[in-house]
């Protein structure tokens, strides 16, 4: 099913749900039953064919077709049993017992009684900025379920007790009453079909082909048909949280979690990893997180994050509604909430400090190798920055901009504005310096920011799309008097459209022209090459890599690259996803296409055309 058909079916399910909720739920149940009927029918057919064939053979009859019948029926029986007893992996985390956190379990029991929910069989503590309740079937598609509540330690550190209990009430709300049990059953069934679909994707043979054909037809239609149910369930869970803790508390919890979660990802973790510049051994993050998450967030960051979050639109990628829709359903405020002053960590009682220390130690063990590699990387960055600092009087514009970029890698808050300005004095209109200077300027310096963006747009075609995105984002923010410059916003939006089309043409050319057409040896400096090799070393599946520079008609002077990687021991689907991830993460000075050595291109073709490898993994 293509995306357009999927979206169409989702919209049909939403309309059906809105017109007659009971009839919609009946249709969902019937469609779910179709999947069960297929599994049971295949099982009975396989058992019948096996019984008849074995019976005939025991009576002394033997034909060559009986062998094929046995093999086919055996394969069908095995596939049916896989579907019936498809086991989902249990959530990860440290199990909490009532004796570990009596206040938490007492709160859970109060919530359970109020919503008349089923018992929670296991409570787990992990390190995600989240909380979730999940049901895992005991016997695949059939049988009862085990209820898991997973609580993230960072969430306990970020919000106060009433807001945290609103989160728990929301999660418990997914299991309330008959409606909750039905939605939870459908959710478990979705997970089971998804796992079965993934597990059978590489099986071969006629039985596997027939099974895969059914799943290709059934699974996307089941997902689309149940989408409205899953989204309704989120709104209903919010409503229950608002009823138990108050709509204002539930709304404030949603907003604070959205903003603080973004801050943890964008500010805390980069800052924590940057301390590897001076500390060779890993440092546990959760003790530090405990101190900073109770402090008010910078107002500029909080307001901008909230503004961007409220602009999001609910789509079919996720059954969770976006923050704006959830706040409107709760009739809650869309402004910044008062920040939590006393975190809900006290629900863990006297052992809270023990759990923080435990997860700090676990994090250090799990990230020891990455931390040491990052320490080495930052040491190389510092060494290069010191070299450029020593030659400051002789540096050209490229070197001044590189020096400033390196200092920002060491510390995102480093004051390097003067270095970018010096680069622009040496070479007016220097693209790297203009881009760096824009990032240094505050939102209050809008006039200077727009001047730099205009210069960047005029002087550097490869940077136009970036400049347009920043300019549009700036122009969409109201000025001090609350007004918008509609003329400038219209201009930059038109420029963004044109620049985006050019970027699309460039990527199409990079991705769709023959791999080895218009290529030359890479042009990386020793420092850039070392950073690429360090990135590839951190990606354990990569055994060997080649790098070439590719010339594009769209941007004749732009640095563009193709990386070929050898990924032994992986299937093509996993290779595909890893290559897309590498395209986002590799630190190269231009757009990068990553391809794996397989059928096209083959390793022999790569070795013949892509020059010598840029990286070969050494065996320990």
VEXDREN-2710 file (C-alpha; in Angstrom, 1 decimal):
% VEXDREN-2710
k/r/px/py/pz
1/UNK/0.0/0.0/0.0
2/UNK/1.4/3.4/-0.9
3/UNK/1.3/6.4/1.5
4/UNK/-1.7/8.1/-0.2
5/UNK/-3.9/5.0/0.1
6/UNK/-2.9/4.6/3.7
7/UNK/-3.7/8.2/4.5
8/UNK/-7.1/7.8/2.7
9/UNK/-7.9/4.7/4.9
10/UNK/-6.9/6.6/8.0
11/UNK/-9.3/9.5/7.1
12/UNK/-12.1/7.0/6.4
13/UNK/-11.6/5.4/9.9
14/UNK/-11.6/8.9/11.5
15/UNK/-14.9/9.8/9.8
16/UNK/-16.4/6.4/10.7
17/UNK/-15.4/6.9/14.3
18/UNK/-16.9/10.4/14.4
19/UNK/-20.2/9.4/12.8
20/UNK/-20.9/6.2/14.9
21/UNK/-18.3/5.2/17.5
22/UNK/-20.0/1.9/18.3
23/UNK/-20.3/0.8/14.7
24/UNK/-16.7/1.8/14.1
25/UNK/-15.5/-0.3/17.0
26/UNK/-17.5/-3.3/15.8
27/UNK/-15.9/-2.9/12.3
28/UNK/-12.4/-2.8/14.0
29/UNK/-13.2/-6.0/16.0
30/UNK/-14.4/-7.7/12.8
31/UNK/-11.3/-6.8/10.9
32/UNK/-9.1/-7.9/13.8
33/UNK/-11.1/-11.2/13.8
34/UNK/-10.2/-11.6/10.1
35/UNK/-6.5/-11.8/11.0
36/UNK/-7.3/-14.4/13.7
37/UNK/-9.4/-16.3/11.3
38/UNK/-6.6/-16.4/8.8
39/UNK/-4.1/-17.7/11.4
40/UNK/-6.6/-20.4/12.7
41/UNK/-7.6/-21.3/9.1
42/UNK/-4.0/-21.8/8.1
43/UNK/-3.4/-23.9/11.2
44/UNK/-6.3/-26.1/10.6
45/UNK/-5.5/-26.5/6.9
46/UNK/-1.9/-27.4/7.7
47/UNK/-3.0/-29.9/10.4
48/UNK/-5.6/-31.4/8.1
49/UNK/-3.1/-31.8/5.2
50/UNK/-0.5/-33.3/7.5
51/UNK/-3.0/-35.7/9.0
52/UNK/-4.3/-36.9/5.6
53/UNK/-0.9/-37.2/4.1
54/UNK/0.6/-39.1/7.0
55/UNK/-2.5/-41.4/7.2
56/UNK/-2.2/-42.2/3.5
57/UNK/1.5/-43.0/3.9
58/UNK/0.9/-45.2/6.9
59/UNK/-1.6/-47.2/4.7
60/UNK/1.3/-48.0/2.4
61/UNK/0.5/-45.4/-0.3
62/UNK/3.4/-43.3/-1.4
63/UNK/3.7/-40.7/-4.1
64/UNK/6.3/-38.0/-4.7
65/UNK/3.6/-35.4/-4.2
66/UNK/3.2/-36.5/-0.6
67/UNK/6.7/-35.2/0.1
68/UNK/5.8/-31.8/-1.2
69/UNK/2.6/-31.9/0.7
70/UNK/4.4/-32.7/3.9
71/UNK/6.9/-29.9/3.4
72/UNK/4.3/-27.3/2.4
73/UNK/2.0/-28.3/5.3
74/UNK/4.8/-28.3/7.7
75/UNK/5.9/-24.8/6.6
76/UNK/2.4/-23.5/6.9
77/UNK/2.0/-25.1/10.4
78/UNK/5.2/-23.5/11.6
79/UNK/4.2/-20.1/10.2
80/UNK/0.8/-20.4/11.9
81/UNK/2.4/-21.3/15.2
82/UNK/4.8/-18.4/14.9
83/UNK/1.8/-16.1/14.6
84/UNK/-0.1/-17.6/17.4
85/UNK/2.8/-17.6/19.8
86/UNK/4.5/-14.4/18.6
87/UNK/6.3/-13.1/21.8
88/UNK/7.1/-9.5/22.3
89/UNK/10.3/-8.5/24.1
90/UNK/9.7/-7.3/27.7
91/UNK/10.4/-3.7/28.5
92/UNK/13.8/-3.0/29.8
93/UNK/14.5/-1.4/33.2
94/UNK/15.1/-2.1/36.9
95/UNK/12.1/-3.6/38.6
96/UNK/10.7/-1.7/41.6
97/UNK/9.0/-3.4/44.4
98/UNK/6.5/-1.9/46.9
99/UNK/9.2/-2.0/49.6
100/UNK/11.5/0.1/47.3
101/UNK/9.0/3.0/46.8
102/UNK/5.9/2.6/49.0
103/UNK/4.7/6.2/48.2
104/UNK/4.8/5.4/44.5
105/UNK/2.8/2.1/44.8
106/UNK/0.3/3.8/47.1
107/UNK/-0.3/6.5/44.5
108/UNK/-0.7/3.8/41.8
109/UNK/-3.2/1.9/43.9
110/UNK/-5.3/5.1/44.4
111/UNK/-5.3/5.8/40.7
112/UNK/-6.2/2.1/39.9
113/UNK/-9.2/2.2/42.3
114/UNK/-10.5/5.6/40.9
115/UNK/-10.4/4.4/37.2
116/UNK/-11.2/0.8/38.1
117/UNK/-8.2/-0.4/36.1
118/UNK/-6.5/-3.8/36.2
119/UNK/-3.4/-4.4/38.4
120/UNK/0.1/-3.4/37.3
121/UNK/2.1/-6.6/37.3
122/UNK/5.6/-5.0/37.1
123/UNK/6.9/-1.5/37.7
124/UNK/10.2/-0.7/35.9
125/UNK/12.5/2.3/36.3
126/UNK/14.6/3.3/33.3
127/UNK/16.5/6.3/31.9
128/UNK/14.0/7.6/29.3
129/UNK/12.4/11.0/29.6
130/UNK/9.0/9.3/29.5
131/UNK/6.5/7.0/31.2
132/UNK/4.5/4.3/29.6
133/UNK/2.2/1.4/30.3
134/UNK/2.4/-1.6/28.0
135/UNK/0.6/-4.9/27.8
136/UNK/2.4/-8.0/26.6
137/UNK/0.5/-11.1/25.6
138/UNK/1.4/-14.2/27.5
139/UNK/0.8/-16.5/24.5
140/UNK/1.1/-14.4/21.3
141/UNK/-2.2/-13.4/19.8
142/UNK/-4.2/-15.4/22.4
143/UNK/-4.2/-15.5/26.1
144/UNK/-4.0/-12.9/28.9
145/UNK/-1.6/-10.0/29.1
146/UNK/1.1/-8.8/31.6
147/UNK/0.8/-5.1/32.4
148/UNK/4.1/-3.2/32.7
149/UNK/4.5/0.4/33.9
150/UNK/7.9/1.9/32.9
151/UNK/8.9/5.1/34.6
152/UNK/11.8/7.3/33.4
153/UNK/14.1/8.6/36.1
154/UNK/14.6/11.9/34.2
155/UNK/10.8/12.5/34.3
156/UNK/10.8/12.1/38.0
157/UNK/13.6/14.7/38.2
158/UNK/11.8/17.1/35.9
159/UNK/8.2/17.5/37.2
160/UNK/6.5/17.8/40.6
161/UNK/4.3/15.2/42.2
162/UNK/0.9/16.3/40.9
163/UNK/2.1/16.6/37.3
164/UNK/3.9/13.3/37.5
165/UNK/0.7/11.7/38.9
166/UNK/-1.2/13.2/36.0
167/UNK/1.2/11.4/33.7
168/UNK/0.6/8.1/35.5
169/UNK/-3.2/8.7/35.4
170/UNK/-2.9/9.2/31.6
171/UNK/-0.9/6.0/31.2
172/UNK/-3.3/4.0/33.4
173/UNK/-6.2/5.6/31.5
174/UNK/-5.2/3.4/28.5
175/UNK/-6.4/0.4/30.5
176/UNK/-9.6/1.7/32.0
177/UNK/-12.9/-0.2/31.7
178/UNK/-14.2/-2.1/28.7
179/UNK/-13.1/0.6/26.2
180/UNK/-9.6/0.6/27.6
181/UNK/-9.4/-3.2/27.4
182/UNK/-10.6/-3.2/23.8
183/UNK/-8.1/-0.5/22.8
184/UNK/-5.3/-2.3/24.7
185/UNK/-6.2/-5.6/22.9
186/UNK/-6.1/-3.9/19.6
187/UNK/-2.8/-2.2/20.4
188/UNK/-1.3/-5.6/21.4
189/UNK/-2.6/-7.1/18.2
190/UNK/-1.0/-4.3/16.2
191/UNK/2.4/-5.0/17.8
192/UNK/2.1/-8.7/17.2
193/UNK/1.3/-8.3/13.5
194/UNK/4.1/-5.8/13.2
195/UNK/6.6/-8.2/14.7
196/UNK/5.4/-11.1/12.7
197/UNK/5.5/-9.0/9.5
198/UNK/9.1/-8.0/10.3
199/UNK/10.2/-11.5/11.3
200/UNK/8.9/-13.1/8.1
201/UNK/10.3/-10.5/5.7
202/UNK/13.3/-12.6/4.7
203/UNK/11.7/-16.0/4.6
204/UNK/11.7/-17.8/1.3
205/UNK/9.5/-20.5/-0.3
206/UNK/5.9/-20.7/-1.5
207/UNK/4.4/-20.8/2.0
208/UNK/6.4/-17.8/3.1
209/UNK/5.5/-16.0/-0.1
210/UNK/1.7/-16.6/0.5
211/UNK/2.1/-15.5/4.2
212/UNK/4.0/-12.4/3.2
213/UNK/1.4/-11.6/0.5
214/UNK/-1.4/-11.8/3.1
215/UNK/0.5/-9.6/5.6
216/UNK/1.4/-7.0/2.9
217/UNK/-2.4/-6.7/2.3
218/UNK/-3.7/-7.1/5.9
219/UNK/-1.2/-5.3/8.1
220/UNK/-1.3/-1.8/6.6
221/UNK/-5.1/-1.9/6.4
222/UNK/-5.3/-3.1/10.0
223/UNK/-3.0/-0.2/11.0
224/UNK/-5.0/2.3/9.1
225/UNK/-8.4/1.0/10.3
226/UNK/-7.3/1.1/14.0
227/UNK/-5.5/4.5/13.8
228/UNK/-8.6/6.5/14.8
229/UNK/-9.1/4.2/17.8
230/UNK/-5.5/4.6/18.9
231/UNK/-5.7/8.4/18.7
232/UNK/-9.1/8.6/20.5
233/UNK/-7.5/6.5/23.2
234/UNK/-4.9/9.2/23.8
235/UNK/-7.5/11.9/24.2
236/UNK/-9.5/9.7/26.5
237/UNK/-6.5/9.0/28.6
238/UNK/-5.8/12.8/28.8
239/UNK/-9.4/13.3/29.9
240/UNK/-9.0/10.8/32.7
241/UNK/-5.8/12.5/33.9
242/UNK/-7.6/15.9/33.9
243/UNK/-10.5/14.4/35.8
244/UNK/-8.3/12.9/38.5
245/UNK/-5.7/15.7/38.9
246/UNK/-7.4/18.7/37.3
247/UNK/-7.3/19.9/33.7
248/UNK/-4.8/22.7/34.6
249/UNK/-2.4/20.2/36.1
250/UNK/-2.7/17.8/33.2
251/UNK/-2.2/20.5/30.7
252/UNK/0.8/22.0/32.6
253/UNK/2.4/18.5/32.8
254/UNK/2.1/18.1/29.0
255/UNK/3.7/21.5/28.3
256/UNK/6.5/21.2/30.9
257/UNK/7.4/17.8/29.7
258/UNK/7.5/18.8/26.1
259/UNK/9.8/21.8/26.8
260/UNK/12.1/20.1/29.3
261/UNK/12.4/17.0/27.1
262/UNK/13.5/19.3/24.2
263/UNK/15.9/21.0/26.5
264/UNK/17.4/17.8/27.8
265/UNK/18.0/16.6/24.2
266/UNK/19.3/20.0/22.8
267/UNK/21.2/21.4/25.8
268/UNK/21.8/19.0/28.6
269/UNK/23.2/16.0/26.6
270/UNK/25.5/18.0/24.3
271/UNK/26.8/19.9/27.4
272/UNK/27.4/16.7/29.2
273/UNK/29.3/15.1/26.4
274/UNK/31.3/18.3/25.9
275/UNK/32.9/17.8/29.3
276/UNK/34.8/14.9/27.7
277/UNK/37.1/17.6/26.4
278/UNK/38.7/17.8/29.9
279/UNK/37.7/14.6/31.6
280/UNK/39.1/11.4/30.2
281/UNK/36.8/9.0/32.0
282/UNK/33.0/9.0/31.7
283/UNK/30.9/10.9/34.2
284/UNK/27.4/9.8/35.2
285/UNK/24.8/12.3/34.0
286/UNK/21.9/11.8/36.3
287/UNK/23.4/13.4/39.4
288/UNK/23.9/16.5/37.3
289/UNK/20.5/16.2/35.8
290/UNK/19.0/16.1/39.3
291/UNK/20.5/19.6/40.0
292/UNK/19.6/21.4/36.7
293/UNK/16.1/20.1/36.0
294/UNK/14.7/21.7/39.1
295/UNK/15.9/25.1/37.9
296/UNK/13.8/27.4/35.7
297/UNK/14.7/27.0/32.0
298/UNK/16.0/30.0/30.1
299/UNK/12.9/32.0/29.0
300/UNK/14.1/32.5/25.4
301/UNK/14.6/28.8/25.0
302/UNK/11.3/27.9/26.6
303/UNK/9.3/30.4/24.6
304/UNK/10.8/29.4/21.3
305/UNK/10.4/25.7/22.0
306/UNK/6.8/26.1/23.0
307/UNK/6.2/28.2/19.9
308/UNK/7.7/25.6/17.6
309/UNK/5.9/22.7/19.4
310/UNK/2.5/24.4/19.1
311/UNK/3.0/24.9/15.4
312/UNK/3.2/21.1/14.8
313/UNK/0.3/19.4/13.1
314/UNK/-1.0/15.9/14.0
315/UNK/-0.3/13.5/11.1
316/UNK/-0.5/9.7/10.4
317/UNK/3.1/9.1/11.4
318/UNK/2.1/8.9/15.1
319/UNK/-1.1/8.0/16.8
320/UNK/-0.3/10.5/19.5
321/UNK/-1.9/13.9/18.9
322/UNK/0.4/17.0/19.0
323/UNK/0.6/19.2/22.0
324/UNK/-1.8/21.9/20.6
325/UNK/-4.6/19.4/20.0
326/UNK/-4.1/17.8/23.4
327/UNK/-4.2/21.2/25.2
328/UNK/-7.3/22.3/23.2
329/UNK/-9.1/19.0/24.2
330/UNK/-8.2/19.7/27.8
331/UNK/-9.2/23.3/27.5
332/UNK/-5.8/24.1/29.0
333/UNK/-3.5/27.1/28.7
334/UNK/-1.1/27.3/25.8
335/UNK/1.3/29.5/27.6
336/UNK/4.4/28.7/29.6
337/UNK/3.6/26.9/32.8
338/UNK/5.0/27.7/36.2
339/UNK/8.0/25.4/36.5
340/UNK/8.0/22.6/39.0
341/UNK/9.9/23.4/42.1
342/UNK/10.1/20.1/43.9
343/UNK/10.5/17.1/41.7
344/UNK/8.5/13.9/42.1
345/UNK/11.6/12.0/42.9
346/UNK/10.5/11.8/46.5
347/UNK/8.0/9.1/45.4
348/UNK/11.0/6.8/45.3
349/UNK/11.6/7.5/49.0
350/UNK/15.0/7.1/50.7
351/UNK/16.4/5.0/47.9
352/UNK/16.1/7.7/45.3
353/UNK/19.8/8.6/45.6
354/UNK/20.7/4.9/45.3
355/UNK/18.8/4.6/42.0
356/UNK/20.5/7.8/40.6
357/UNK/23.9/6.3/41.5
358/UNK/22.9/3.0/40.0
359/UNK/22.0/4.5/36.6
360/UNK/25.0/6.8/36.7
361/UNK/27.3/3.7/37.0
362/UNK/25.4/1.8/34.4
363/UNK/25.6/4.8/32.0
364/UNK/29.4/5.1/32.6
365/UNK/29.9/1.4/31.9
366/UNK/27.7/1.4/28.7
367/UNK/29.4/4.6/27.3
368/UNK/33.0/4.1/28.4
369/UNK/34.3/3.3/24.9
370/UNK/32.2/6.1/23.3
371/UNK/33.4/8.6/25.9
372/UNK/37.0/7.7/25.4
373/UNK/36.6/8.1/21.6
374/UNK/34.8/11.4/22.1
375/UNK/37.6/12.5/24.5
376/UNK/40.1/11.7/21.7
377/UNK/38.0/13.5/19.2
378/UNK/37.8/16.7/21.3
379/UNK/41.5/16.4/22.0
380/UNK/42.2/16.5/18.2
381/UNK/39.8/19.4/17.9
382/UNK/41.6/21.3/20.6
383/UNK/45.0/20.5/19.1
384/UNK/43.8/21.8/15.7
385/UNK/42.3/24.9/17.4
386/UNK/45.6/25.6/19.2
387/UNK/47.5/25.3/15.9
388/UNK/45.2/27.9/14.3
389/UNK/45.4/30.1/17.4
390/UNK/49.3/30.0/17.1
391/UNK/49.1/31.2/13.5
392/UNK/46.3/33.7/14.1
393/UNK/48.2/36.6/12.6
394/UNK/48.7/34.8/9.4
395/UNK/45.4/33.0/9.1
396/UNK/43.3/33.5/6.0
397/UNK/39.4/33.7/6.1
398/UNK/39.0/29.9/5.8
399/UNK/41.3/29.3/8.7
400/UNK/39.7/32.0/10.9
401/UNK/36.2/30.5/10.3
402/UNK/37.5/27.0/10.9
403/UNK/39.1/28.2/14.2
404/UNK/35.8/29.6/15.3
405/UNK/34.0/26.5/14.3
406/UNK/36.4/24.3/16.3
407/UNK/36.0/26.4/19.4
408/UNK/32.2/26.1/19.1
409/UNK/32.6/22.3/18.9
410/UNK/34.5/22.4/22.2
411/UNK/31.9/24.6/23.8
412/UNK/28.7/25.6/22.0
413/UNK/28.5/28.7/24.2
414/UNK/32.1/29.9/23.3
415/UNK/32.3/33.6/22.3
416/UNK/33.8/33.4/18.8
417/UNK/31.9/36.3/17.2
418/UNK/35.1/38.3/16.8
419/UNK/36.8/35.4/14.9
420/UNK/34.0/35.3/12.3
421/UNK/34.1/39.1/12.0
422/UNK/37.8/39.0/11.4
423/UNK/37.3/36.4/8.6
424/UNK/34.8/38.7/7.0
425/UNK/37.3/41.6/7.2
426/UNK/39.8/39.4/5.4
427/UNK/37.3/38.1/2.8
428/UNK/34.0/40.0/2.6
429/UNK/31.1/37.7/2.0
430/UNK/32.9/34.6/3.2
431/UNK/30.1/31.9/3.4
432/UNK/31.5/30.0/6.4
433/UNK/32.0/33.2/8.4
434/UNK/28.6/34.6/7.6
435/UNK/26.9/31.3/8.6
436/UNK/28.9/31.2/11.8
437/UNK/28.2/34.8/12.6
438/UNK/24.4/34.3/12.2
439/UNK/24.6/31.5/14.8
440/UNK/26.4/33.9/17.2
441/UNK/23.9/36.7/16.9
442/UNK/21.0/36.9/19.4
443/UNK/17.4/37.0/18.3
444/UNK/17.4/40.7/19.4
445/UNK/20.0/41.5/16.7
446/UNK/17.5/40.8/14.0
447/UNK/18.7/43.6/11.6
448/UNK/22.2/42.3/11.6
449/UNK/21.1/38.7/11.3
450/UNK/19.0/39.6/8.3
451/UNK/21.9/41.5/6.7
452/UNK/24.2/38.5/7.1
453/UNK/21.5/36.1/5.7
454/UNK/21.0/38.4/2.7
455/UNK/24.8/38.4/2.0
456/UNK/24.9/34.6/2.4
457/UNK/22.0/34.2/0.0
458/UNK/23.6/36.5/-2.6
459/UNK/27.2/35.2/-2.3
460/UNK/26.8/31.4/-1.8
461/UNK/24.4/29.3/-3.8
462/UNK/25.1/26.1/-1.7
463/UNK/24.1/28.0/1.5
464/UNK/20.9/29.5/0.2
465/UNK/18.5/26.9/1.5
466/UNK/20.1/27.2/5.0
467/UNK/19.9/30.9/4.9
468/UNK/16.3/30.9/3.8
469/UNK/15.2/28.5/6.5
470/UNK/16.8/30.7/9.2
471/UNK/15.4/33.9/7.7
472/UNK/11.8/32.5/7.4
473/UNK/12.0/31.3/11.0
474/UNK/13.2/34.7/12.1
475/UNK/10.6/36.6/10.1
476/UNK/7.8/34.4/11.5
477/UNK/8.6/35.6/15.0
478/UNK/6.7/38.8/15.9
479/UNK/8.8/41.9/16.4
480/UNK/8.9/43.9/19.7
481/UNK/5.7/45.6/18.8
482/UNK/4.0/42.2/18.0
483/UNK/3.9/42.9/14.2
484/UNK/5.3/40.8/11.3
485/UNK/7.1/42.2/8.3
486/UNK/4.8/40.5/5.8
487/UNK/6.7/41.7/2.7
488/UNK/10.0/40.3/3.9
489/UNK/8.4/37.1/5.1
490/UNK/6.8/36.6/1.6
491/UNK/10.1/37.3/-0.1
492/UNK/12.0/34.8/2.1
493/UNK/9.3/32.1/1.7
494/UNK/9.5/32.4/-2.1
495/UNK/13.3/32.2/-1.9
496/UNK/13.0/29.2/0.4
497/UNK/10.7/27.5/-2.1
498/UNK/13.2/28.1/-5.0
499/UNK/16.2/27.1/-2.9
500/UNK/14.4/23.9/-1.8
501/UNK/13.7/23.0/-5.4
502/UNK/17.4/23.5/-6.2
503/UNK/18.4/21.3/-3.3
504/UNK/16.0/18.7/-4.4
505/UNK/17.5/18.7/-7.9
506/UNK/21.0/18.5/-6.5
507/UNK/20.1/15.5/-4.3
508/UNK/18.3/13.8/-7.2
509/UNK/21.5/14.2/-9.3
510/UNK/23.7/13.0/-6.5
511/UNK/21.5/9.9/-5.8
512/UNK/20.3/8.9/-9.2
513/UNK/23.2/9.5/-11.6
514/UNK/25.6/6.5/-12.1
515/UNK/27.7/6.1/-8.9
516/UNK/31.1/6.6/-10.6
517/UNK/30.1/9.3/-13.0
518/UNK/31.9/12.7/-12.5
519/UNK/33.9/11.6/-9.5
520/UNK/37.4/12.5/-8.3
521/UNK/39.5/11.6/-5.3
522/UNK/38.3/13.1/-2.1
523/UNK/39.6/16.6/-1.2
524/UNK/39.6/16.2/2.6
525/UNK/42.3/17.8/4.7
526/UNK/44.2/15.5/7.1
527/UNK/42.1/16.8/10.0
528/UNK/38.8/16.2/8.1
529/UNK/39.9/12.8/7.0
530/UNK/40.8/11.9/10.6
531/UNK/37.3/13.0/11.8
532/UNK/35.6/10.9/9.1
533/UNK/37.7/7.9/10.1
534/UNK/36.8/8.4/13.8
535/UNK/33.1/8.5/12.8
536/UNK/33.4/5.3/10.9
537/UNK/35.3/3.6/13.7
538/UNK/32.4/4.4/16.0
539/UNK/30.0/2.6/13.6
540/UNK/30.8/-1.0/14.4
541/UNK/29.2/-2.7/11.4
542/UNK/31.4/-0.8/8.9
543/UNK/34.4/-3.0/7.9
544/UNK/35.7/-0.9/5.1
545/UNK/34.9/2.4/3.4
546/UNK/35.7/4.4/0.3
547/UNK/35.2/8.1/-0.3
548/UNK/35.0/10.1/-3.5
549/UNK/34.0/13.6/-4.4
550/UNK/31.2/14.0/-6.9
551/UNK/30.7/17.0/-9.2
552/UNK/27.1/18.2/-9.7
553/UNK/25.7/20.4/-12.4
554/UNK/23.3/22.1/-10.0
555/UNK/26.1/23.4/-7.7
556/UNK/29.3/23.1/-9.7
557/UNK/31.6/24.3/-6.9
558/UNK/29.9/22.6/-4.0
559/UNK/31.7/19.8/-2.1
560/UNK/29.6/16.7/-2.5
561/UNK/30.6/13.1/-1.6
562/UNK/29.7/9.5/-2.1
563/UNK/30.7/7.1/0.7
564/UNK/30.8/3.3/-0.1
565/UNK/30.7/1.1/2.9
566/UNK/31.2/-2.7/3.3
567/UNK/28.7/-4.0/5.9
568/UNK/29.2/-7.8/6.3
569/UNK/26.6/-9.8/8.2
570/UNK/23.6/-7.5/7.7
571/UNK/20.6/-7.9/5.6
572/UNK/19.8/-5.3/2.9
573/UNK/17.0/-3.6/4.9
574/UNK/19.3/-3.0/7.9
575/UNK/22.0/-1.9/5.5
576/UNK/19.6/0.6/4.0
577/UNK/18.7/2.1/7.3
578/UNK/22.3/2.3/8.5
579/UNK/23.3/4.1/5.3
580/UNK/20.6/6.7/5.8
581/UNK/21.7/7.2/9.4
582/UNK/25.3/7.6/8.3
583/UNK/24.2/10.3/5.8
584/UNK/22.8/12.3/8.7
585/UNK/25.7/11.7/11.1
586/UNK/29.0/11.7/9.1
587/UNK/30.9/14.9/9.6
588/UNK/31.7/15.8/6.0
589/UNK/31.8/19.3/4.5
590/UNK/29.0/18.8/2.0
591/UNK/26.0/16.6/1.1
592/UNK/26.8/12.9/1.3
593/UNK/25.3/9.8/-0.3
594/UNK/26.1/6.5/1.5
595/UNK/25.9/3.2/-0.4
596/UNK/26.8/-0.3/0.6
597/UNK/28.7/-2.8/-1.3
598/UNK/26.3/-5.4/-2.6
599/UNK/24.7/-6.2/-5.9
600/UNK/24.8/-2.6/-7.2
601/UNK/27.5/-1.4/-6.8
602/UNK/29.5/-4.5/-6.1
603/UNK/32.7/-4.5/-4.1
604/UNK/34.7/-5.2/-7.3
605/UNK/33.2/-2.1/-9.0
606/UNK/33.9/0.0/-5.9
607/UNK/37.5/-1.2/-5.7
608/UNK/38.0/-0.5/-9.4
609/UNK/36.5/3.0/-9.5
610/UNK/36.6/4.5/-6.0
611/UNK/40.3/4.7/-5.5
612/UNK/41.9/3.3/-2.3
613/UNK/39.8/2.8/0.9
614/UNK/39.6/5.7/3.3
615/UNK/39.0/3.4/6.2
616/UNK/39.7/-0.3/7.0
617/UNK/38.6/-1.6/10.4
618/UNK/41.5/-3.4/12.2
619/UNK/40.7/-6.6/14.0
620/UNK/41.5/-6.5/17.7
END
